[in-house]
Amino acid sequence: MFRFRFMVILLFAMIVLTSIWAGLRAQSPTPATPPVGPFGLSRISTGDGTPLDIDTFVSSETCGVCHEREWKEFNGSMHSAAHGEPLYRGFAELARKEAGDKMYAFCSGCHSATGVVSGLIPKKHDRELPAEAKAGVSCDVCHQMSRLTGPEGPWGEPGNASFTLTAGRVKYAHSGAFQKNRAHSGEQRSFFAKAEYCASCHTVIHPINGLRIENTYGEWKASIYAQKGIQCQDCHMRNVEEMRKVAETLQPIVVKGQRVVNGDERDIYRHYFVGGNANADRLAGGKTQAKMAEAWLQSAARIELKTASGYTPGGKLLIEVIVHNVGAGHNLPTGVTELRQIWVDLRISDQQGKTLFQSGNLDEKGDFAADSIWFGAVAVDQAGKMTMKPWEMVRLSHKRTIPPKGALRTPITPELPKDLSGPITIAAKLLYRSAPPSAVALAMPNKPLVPTIVEMAKTETKVARKEN
């Protein structure tokens, strides 16, 4: 009798809790599509929603007169070329042609914020834009953000250019210690040192169908880096050596230096903004950034092979390929994972060096086979056809990425020759590129560019023949 009463009470409690939960959800519904701002599909704003005069934004070179170190670090970064680098330019113009001005302006909300809030984009063609609208993510774009609107709005998270741009002599930064000068005044904004600041543009959600195209912030937020208080800036506004230390210790570090020429020594952030941009030398003129990106990628992952201590000729050999994310505070790869590619070049050879098995090698078009070990995503359009055009994407048919401090295991069982003798060598390389040749050809049909392939990690092991 007691058990029956207990079950009735429990059932009644579950019904009540379910009703309460349903009511709460009804009060705070999740929007079917992301909210938009006063300048179109992106969420970029000027506070009162009226356009700003493009002449109120100064060039980054002008900022470099006093902030010499920051300008030298920034010049050649992918941020500095966000609007004009040829790969993006090709995709942007293709988006305007196929999806219209509204989608082009959506992309430009992050890639040319000044062009959008001045009303020049999408009205004018790229060749008609003044230099200030072509300057990418310039100094003034970042340091005239007076407010983040992402977490506060109905969406509840940053993304799609969720910030307010102001214009004038007031510049904003993470520190309130501004050196008095005649060029500008300053105000403190603590969000400059928070991941939500970067997420304003590094979370991208399709403005029509709500597909999450770029989820770097979400990956970080679910990671141990976020739990330990490591922000995006703690890695991406440091040099490679400093970033490695942060990833190894999961502790932020303080870097000292001058913020202005002949200024006092203070806490500083570096402005290279390095990520996986190993093509920065060719796309943005950033030779330093490209070298740093390659070194950065080589510290991000580790590859491991596990197999039996001996093999049987003519039999199948079980090999477990394990890829570890040891140095990135987000998944590998991240960003637009529908374009980014990480894959394993795996080879088995005999003692004479003859290849017995190979996976992950590139064909004449520069592609690897579908059954290779690879990490990234595949997006499809409304008809279910694979697409690399973000404006066409409606869902992901496949996604496999490696979480921070995590690992993914892939077993393979290649068949060995019957007449095999002596030890065999299994060698694996972990490779990365920012886009496949087919994506580059789509965006740059008249300007061929072969994306740099970076060897992130490698390993090798030997297996002896089993003795009967």
Buried (B, 14 or more C-beta within 10 A) or exposed (E): EEEEEEEEEEEEEEEEEEEEEEEEEEEEEEEEBBBBBBBBBBBBBBEEEEEBEBEBBBEBEBBBEBBBBBBEBBBBBBBBBBBBBBBBBBBBBBBBEEBEBBBBBBBBBBBBBBBBBBBBBBEBEBEEBBEBBBBBBBBBBBBBBBBBBBBEBEBEBBBBBBBBBBBEEBBBBBBEEBEEEEEBEBEEBEBBBBBBBBBBBBBBBBBBEEBBBBBBBBBBBBBEBBEBEBBBBBBBBBBBEBBBBBBEEBEBEEEEEBBBEEBEEBEBBBBBBBBBBBBBBBBBBBEBBBBBBBBBBBBBBBBBBEBEEEBBEEEEBEBEBBBBBBBBBBBBBBBBBBBBBBBBBBBBBBEEEEEBBBBBEBEEEBEBEEEBBBBBBBBBBEEEEEBBBBBBBBEBEEBBBBBBBBBBEBEBEBEBEEEBEEEBBBBBBBBBBBBBBEBBBBBBEEEEBEBBBBEBBBBEBEBEBEEE
